[in-house]
């Protein structure tokens, strides 16, 4: 019986060490990938052409939205008024009072 218990604990220890080494390998790969991503991001941040592209993109984005704001606000207000009229009519037709 002691031999079987001893073999069990030896197998358990070997499996635990194998799982630990597997975990450390996976953790090492994950850390290497994260480190390389950070390195690439830092390299791109230091490039002036990225800042130029970002500035151009922001200008184009906000310039394109410049005219939409007034019209979309009016359209949303008109849609809200229509919805309120429908709700009012629905409440009156069902004789619900608030």
LOBA-636260 format. One record per residue: residue in three letters; z, x, y of N, C-alpha, C, O in turn. Coordinates in steps of 0.02 Angstrom, whole numbers, plus 50000, padded with zeros to 5 digits. Example, Ala and Ser with C-alpha at 12.3 -4.5 7.8 and 13.67 -1.06 7.14 Angstrom:
<sites>
- type, n.zz, n.xx, n.yy, ca.zz, ca.xx, ca.yy, c.zz, c.xx, c.yy, o.zz, o.xx, o.yy
- ALA, 50390, 50660, 49716, 50390, 50615, 49775, 50390, 50660, 49835, 50423, 50712, 49834
- SER, 50354, 50642, 49888, 50357, 50684, 49947, 50394, 50645, 50002, 50402, 50670, 50057
</sites>
This chain:
<sites>
- type, n.zz, n.xx, n.yy, ca.zz, ca.xx, ca.yy, c.zz, c.xx, c.yy, o.zz, o.xx, o.yy
- UNK, 50000, 50041, 49940, 50000, 50000, 50000, 50000, 50043, 50063, 49966, 50028, 50112
- UNK, 50039, 50099, 50061, 50041, 50143, 50119, 49973, 50175, 50132, 49954, 50187, 50189
- UNK, 49937, 50189, 50078, 49870, 50220, 50086, 49823, 50170, 50121, 49784, 50190, 50164
- UNK, 49827, 50107, 50102, 49784, 50056, 50132, 49801, 50047, 50206, 49757, 50043, 50249
- UNK, 49867, 50045, 50221, 49888, 50040, 50292, 49866, 50101, 50331, 49842, 50095, 50388
- UNK, 49872, 50160, 50302, 49851, 50221, 50335, 49776, 50221, 50348, 49754, 50239, 50403
- UNK, 49736, 50199, 50299, 49664, 50195, 50308, 49646, 50144, 50363, 49600, 50155, 50403
- UNK, 49683, 50088, 50364, 49671, 50038, 50415, 49682, 50068, 50485, 49641, 50058, 50529
- UNK, 49738, 50103, 50494, 49753, 50131, 50559, 49704, 50186, 50578, 49687, 50193, 50637
- UNK, 49681, 50225, 50530, 49630, 50276, 50544, 49565, 50243, 50566, 49534, 50264, 50615
- UNK, 49544, 50191, 50529, 49483, 50155, 50548, 49491, 50122, 50617, 49444, 50122, 50657
- UNK, 49550, 50094, 50629, 49563, 50062, 50694, 49558, 50114, 50750, 49528, 50100, 50802
- UNK, 49588, 50173, 50740, 49586, 50225, 50791, 49515, 50250, 50803, 49495, 50261, 50860
- UNK, 49477, 50258, 50749, 49407, 50281, 50756, 49366, 50229, 50794, 49327, 50246, 50838
- UNK, 49376, 50164, 50777, 49339, 50111, 50812, 49359, 50108, 50885, 49317, 50097, 50929
- UNK, 49424, 50116, 50899, 49447, 50114, 50969, 49418, 50172, 51009, 49396, 50163, 51066
- UNK, 49416, 50232, 50979, 49387, 50289, 51014, 49312, 50280, 51024, 49285, 50299, 51076
- UNK, 49278, 50251, 50974, 49206, 50238, 50981, 49193, 50188, 51037, 49147, 50197, 51077
- UNK, 49234, 50135, 51040, 49226, 50085, 51093, 49240, 50116, 51161, 49206, 50101, 51210
- UNK, 49291, 50159, 51164, 49307, 50192, 51227, 49250, 50237, 51250, 49232, 50238, 51309
- UNK, 49221, 50274, 51204, 49165, 50318, 51222, 49104, 50276, 51244, 49068, 50295, 51290
- UNK, 49093, 50220, 51210, 49038, 50176, 51230, 49049, 50148, 51300, 49004, 50145, 51341
- UNK, 49111, 50126, 51313, 49128, 50100, 51379, 49119, 50153, 51432, 49092, 50139, 51486
- UNK, 49140, 50214, 51418, 49133, 50268, 51468, 49060, 50285, 51480, 49041, 50302, 51536
- UNK, 49018, 50282, 51427, 48947, 50294, 51437, 48916, 50241, 51481, 48878, 50256, 51527
- UNK, 48932, 50177, 51468, 48905, 50122, 51508, 48930, 50128, 51580, 48892, 50120, 51627
- UNK, 48995, 50143, 51588, 49022, 50150, 51656, 48989, 50208, 51692, 48976, 50204, 51752
- UNK, 48975, 50262, 51657, 48941, 50319, 51688, 48871, 50301, 51711, 48850, 50320, 51765
- UNK, 48834, 50263, 51669, 48767, 50242, 51688, 48770, 50196, 51749, 48730, 50203, 51795
- UNK, 48817, 50149, 51749, 48824, 50102, 51805, 48840, 50140, 51869, 48810, 50127, 51921
- UNK, 48887, 50187, 51865, 48905, 50226, 51924, 48846, 50269, 51948, 48836, 50277, 52008
- UNK, 48807, 50296, 51902, 48749, 50335, 51921, 48697, 50292, 51957, 48667, 50313, 52006
- UNK, 48686, 50231, 51931, 48638, 50186, 51963, 48662, 50166, 52033, 48623, 50166, 52080
- UNK, 48726, 50150, 52039, 48753, 50131, 52104, 48748, 50190, 52153, 48730, 50181, 52211
- UNK, 48764, 50249, 52129, 48760, 50308, 52172, 48689, 50322, 52195, 48678, 50340, 52253
- UNK, 48640, 50314, 52150, 48571, 50325, 52171, 48548, 50272, 52219, 48509, 50286, 52265
- UNK, 48571, 50209, 52211, 48553, 50156, 52259, 48582, 50172, 52328, 48548, 50165, 52378
- UNK, 48644, 50194, 52329, 48675, 50212, 52393, 48638, 50270, 52425, 48627, 50271, 52486
- UNK, 48617, 50318, 52385, 48580, 50375, 52411, 48513, 50353, 52441, 48494, 50376, 52494
- UNK, 48478, 50308, 52406, 48414, 50283, 52432, 48424, 50245, 52497, 48386, 50253, 52545
- UNK, 48476, 50202, 52499, 48489, 50163, 52560, 48506, 50210, 52618, 48481, 50200, 52673
- UNK, 48548, 50259, 52606, 48565, 50306, 52659, 48504, 50346, 52682, 48497, 50361, 52741
- UNK, 48461, 50363, 52635, 48400, 50399, 52653, 48355, 50355, 52696, 48326, 50379, 52745
- UNK, 48349, 50291, 52678, 48306, 50246, 52717, 48335, 50232, 52786, 48299, 50225, 52835
- UNK, 48402, 50227, 52789, 48434, 50213, 52854, 48421, 50271, 52902, 48413, 50261, 52962
- UNK, 48418, 50331, 52875, 48407, 50389, 52919, 48334, 50396, 52941, 48319, 50437, 52984
- UNK, 48289, 50357, 52911, 48218, 50363, 52929, 48203, 50321, 52991, 48219, 50261, 52991
- UNK, 48174, 50350, 53043, 48162, 50312, 53105, 48110, 50257, 53097, 48112, 50208, 53133
- UNK, 48063, 50265, 53050, 48011, 50214, 53043, 48040, 50149, 53016, 48013, 50095, 53028
- UNK, 48096, 50153, 52978, 48129, 50092, 52954, 48157, 50053, 53014, 48151, 49992, 53017
- UNK, 48187, 50090, 53061, 48215, 50056, 53120, 48160, 50025, 53161, 48168, 49970, 53189
- UNK, 48103, 50059, 53166, 48046, 50031, 53204, 48021, 49967, 53170, 48007, 49918, 53204
- UNK, 48014, 49969, 53104, 47991, 49909, 53068, 48041, 49852, 53075, 48022, 49794, 53084
- UNK, 48105, 49868, 53072, 48157, 49816, 53079, 48154, 49785, 53149, 48161, 49724, 53156
- UNK, 48146, 49826, 53200, 48142, 49801, 53268, 48081, 49756, 53277, 48085, 49703, 53308
- UNK, 48024, 49778, 53251, 47963, 49738, 53256, 47972, 49672, 53219, 47952, 49619, 53243
- UNK, 48002, 49675, 53160, 48014, 49614, 53121, 48059, 49565, 53157, 48046, 49505, 53156
- UNK, 48112, 49590, 53188, 48157, 49546, 53226, 48122, 49514, 53285, 48131, 49455, 53299
- UNK, 48082, 49555, 53321, 48046, 49528, 53379, 47997, 49474, 53357, 47994, 49420, 53387
- UNK, 47959, 49487, 53304, 47911, 49437, 53279, 47947, 49375, 53255, 47925, 49319, 53269
- UNK, 48003, 49383, 53220, 48040, 49325, 53194, 48065, 49281, 53251, 48054, 49221, 53251
- UNK, 48099, 49311, 53300, 48127, 49271, 53354, 48073, 49245, 53402, 48081, 49192, 53431
- UNK, 48018, 49282, 53410, 47963, 49258, 53452, 47930, 49198, 53419, 47911, 49150, 53453
- UNK, 47924, 49199, 53354, 47893, 49143, 53318, 47937, 49081, 53320, 47911, 49025, 53320
- UNK, 48002, 49089, 53322, 48047, 49031, 53324, 48059, 49005, 53394, 48091, 48954, 53403
- UNK, 48033, 49041, 53444, 48048, 49023, 53513, 48027, 48952, 53530, 48066, 48916, 53561
- UNK, 47967, 48931, 53511, 47943, 48865, 53530, 47967, 48810, 53483, 47966, 48752, 53502
- UNK, 47988, 48828, 53424, 48007, 48777, 53374, 48073, 48744, 53390, 48084, 48686, 53371
- UNK, 48117, 48778, 53424, 48185, 48754, 53433, 48187, 48687, 53470, 48221, 48640, 53449
- UNK, 48151, 48683, 53527, 48154, 48621, 53566, 48125, 48563, 53528, 48155, 48509, 53526
- UNK, 48067, 48573, 53497, 48033, 48518, 53463, 48073, 48496, 53401, 48080, 48436, 53389
- UNK, 48098, 48543, 53363, 48135, 48524, 53303, 48200, 48489, 53322, 48222, 48444, 53286
- UNK, 48230, 48508, 53379, 48292, 48475, 53400, 48277, 48403, 53418, 48315, 48357, 53401
- UNK, 48220, 48392, 53453, 48201, 48323, 53471, 48185, 48283, 53409, 48206, 48225, 53403
- UNK, 48149, 48313, 53362, 48132, 48277, 53300, 48195, 48260, 53261, 48200, 48205, 53234
- UNK, 48242, 48305, 53259, 48304, 48291, 53222, 48343, 48236, 53256, 48373, 48193, 53222
- UNK, 48344, 48235, 53322, 48380, 48181, 53358, 48346, 48114, 53346, 48380, 48064, 53336
- UNK, 48279, 48112, 53347, 48244, 48050, 53334, 48256, 48026, 53262, 48266, 47967, 53251
- UNK, 48256, 48072, 53215, 48270, 48054, 53145, 48341, 48028, 53138, 48353, 47981, 53101
- UNK, 48388, 48059, 53174, 48458, 48036, 53171, 48464, 47966, 53201, 48500, 47924, 53174
- UNK, 48429, 47953, 53256, 48431, 47886, 53286, 48401, 47835, 53238, 48428, 47780, 53231
- UNK, 48346, 47852, 53205, 48316, 47805, 53157, 48364, 47791, 53099, 48372, 47734, 53078
- UNK, 48397, 47844, 53075, 48445, 47835, 53020, 48503, 47791, 53042, 48527, 47749, 53003
- UNK, 48527, 47801, 53103, 48582, 47760, 53128, 48561, 47687, 53134, 48599, 47641, 53118
- UNK, 48498, 47675, 53158, 48474, 47606, 53162, 48469, 47574, 53093, 48487, 47516, 53084
- UNK, 48443, 47612, 53044, 48439, 47586, 52975, 48508, 47571, 52948, 48518, 47519, 52916
- UNK, 48555, 47615, 52959, 48623, 47604, 52935, 48654, 47543, 52968, 48686, 47503, 52935
- UNK, 48644, 47535, 53033, 48670, 47478, 53069, 48639, 47414, 53041, 48675, 47365, 53030
- UNK, 48574, 47414, 53030, 48540, 47355, 53003, 48566, 47340, 52932, 48577, 47282, 52915
- UNK, 48575, 47393, 52892, 48600, 47383, 52824, 48671, 47355, 52825, 48687, 47310, 52785
- UNK, 48713, 47379, 52870, 48781, 47353, 52874, 48781, 47280, 52897, 48820, 47240, 52872
- UNK, 48737, 47263, 52944, 48733, 47194, 52967, 48707, 47148, 52912, 48731, 47092, 52904
- UNK, 48659, 47172, 52873, 48630, 47130, 52821, 48679, 47119, 52764, 48676, 47068, 52729
- UNK, 48724, 47166, 52753, 48774, 47157, 52700, 48839, 47129, 52727, 48888, 47121, 52690
- UNK, 48841, 47115, 52791, 48900, 47087, 52825, 48962, 47131, 52815, 49017, 47106, 52802
- UNK, 48951, 47194, 52823, 49007, 47241, 52820, 49025, 47259, 52891, 48982, 47278, 52931
- UNK, 49087, 47255, 52907, 49109, 47272, 52975, 49156, 47333, 52971, 49198, 47338, 52927
- UNK, 49146, 47376, 53018, 49189, 47436, 53020, 49235, 47429, 53079, 49276, 47474, 53092
</sites>
